[in-house]
Amino acid sequence: MKNQYLDGFDYEAIHARARDVIDHPKRLKKSAVEKYLRHFETKCAGSKRTIEEAATLLPGGIQHNLANNHPFALNITKGDGAYLYDVDGNRYIDFLNAAGVTILGNNYPPIREKVIETLNSAGYLTGLYHEYEYELARLIHKYYPSVEKFRMLGSGTEACIIAIRLARAFSGKKYIVKIQGCYHGWSDQMVYDITAIGTKGKQAVGIPEECVMYTQAVMPNDIDALERQFIANENEGGTAAFIVEACGQDSGALPTTREYHKRVRELCTKYNVLLIYDEVVTAFRIGMSGAQGYFGTKPDITVFGKIIAGGFPSAGGVGGRGDILELLAAGFSYKGTLKVLVGGTLTANPISCVAGITAITELERTGAHEKMAYAADRFIHDLVDLSNKYEIPALIFNQQSILHIDLCGLQHITSFGVSPDDAAGKRTEANQALQEYAMALAAEGLIVAGACKTYMNLQTVDVMDQALEIYERVFSQYE
Ligand SMILES: Cc1ncc(COP(=O)(O)O)c(C=O)c1O
């Protein structure tokens, strides 16, 4: 069966295609794998030496979950626009972009210059108010009208923690419902049914079972299952919130549909459940107004991360209805009776704020989303043709500048009702194939996340033909 161009939000079509990809996976030829391993040994010797040294102190020698480290991680010494450079002087097109953060390009000059200017004037931290906090909140409110109030936090994980705490405090209800397989950071209560559908508490190593007692997960795009869960919870303490990864599991690998979002909003209103959109990845990536702008929906609470701090630390934030967010009011003079505890010594510092402000204004000024979406659509069409030319069953689609290029159906294996235990073998094999694929692309000059999703940045728009040639060199060595 030939690969087709798939609409990135057409869950049914993507899921249907996944069956064939899972049943007929192709692998790189052994000779190609050996060639690329030799490339790493000879051309990336500096990375090998320094990563081995790092592993004496850093567990595994690497501290970033999405970095491919097969056969070893690369030591990156320079980022510039569309490219990354390693310690051995090799150049790579960057399709990782720090897991979707550096959307305007590596070391983007306007952000760098504004940060330096701010360092030279305000310094880096005072623990007191700086007007950039208001300016960032104003911009977020401008593009996300559902965000009547906003508070900055240290990371997406922290923002998810406080979003569910707020929901419980405001509603007085108990359960948090999520979509199976979706990721909302790594806090105790959210490590439930993540990475693959139906895994329940499997990844909750070091987390007492009681921590996820009130976390539940339903199948993606199954509105009836969600309603049944809300009804079942009614007399058991109620559902405080339904939290959704706004484009679906793994940055949209298993996308949620427009119709689903519409029905979810209606259902949450009907059962008086707060709707939380986790837009850590999608905010300012799926257009200026994120997934909620794309779907035309209005969550009660939105979780932000990544792009809102322009690539600088303390990239997290929570926003939403004023009556809910008011529970986070800080400072000694607060007079309310109900207060939700939140903290963060380094949060909302002037550097993160000015980097976020500059990123947002530059995204608008440059028309970045339209340019990336156009280039991404073209690239994905061409890549589908390439996969057919080399007869590789594949799931290839995009949601704007998030590209999904999956030659093994990784995220869909458990969604065909295969139990996580039975799926384990298939997933292990798929992961091995994926590591070889990421290694091959790197050896040819392109870095992807150690997963099937990749993220473009604005500067990569100009090197998409180069990227396509790299994919062709790799695809031509599949058997
Ligand atoms: C959808 C989603 N939510 C939450 C997080 C956690 O964000 P952070 O890594 O900043 O803690 C991530 C991280 O990738 C994410 O993709």
The ligand as an SDF file (V2000), in Angstrom:
LIG
                    3D

 16 16  0  0  0  0  0  0  0  0999 V2000
    2.9700   18.7190   26.4340 C   0  0  0  0  0  0  0  0  0  0  0  0
    4.0410   18.9290   27.4660 C   0  0  0  0  0  0  0  0  0  0  0  0
    3.6780   19.2540   28.7120 N   0  0  0  0  0  0  0  0  0  0  0  0
    4.6030   19.4750   29.6770 C   0  0  0  0  0  0  0  0  0  0  0  0
    5.9470   19.3610   29.4100 C   0  0  0  0  0  0  0  0  0  0  0  0
    6.9490   19.5930   30.4930 C   0  0  0  0  0  0  0  0  0  0  0  0
    7.6690   20.7790   30.2760 O   0  0  0  0  0  0  0  0  0  0  0  0
    9.1110   20.9800   30.9040 P   0  0  0  0  0  0  0  0  0  0  0  0
   10.0480   20.0600   30.1970 O   0  0  0  0  0  0  0  0  0  0  0  0
    9.4090   22.4320   30.6710 O   0  0  0  0  0  0  0  0  0  0  0  0
    9.0010   20.6580   32.3550 O   0  0  0  0  0  0  0  0  0  0  0  0
    6.3620   19.0150   28.1200 C   0  0  0  0  0  0  0  0  0  0  0  0
    7.7940   18.8760   27.8000 C   0  0  0  0  0  0  0  0  0  0  0  0
    8.2020   18.5590   26.7110 O   0  0  0  0  0  0  0  0  0  0  0  0
    5.3880   18.7890   27.1220 C   0  0  0  0  0  0  0  0  0  0  0  0
    5.7360   18.4240   25.8720 O   0  0  0  0  0  0  0  0  0  0  0  0
  1  2  1  0
  2  3  1  0
  2 15  2  0
  3  4  2  0
  4  5  1  0
  5  6  1  0
  5 12  2  0
  6  7  1  0
  7  8  1  0
  8  9  2  0
  8 10  1  0
  8 11  1  0
 12 13  1  0
 12 15  1  0
 13 14  2  0
 15 16  1  0
M  END
$$$$
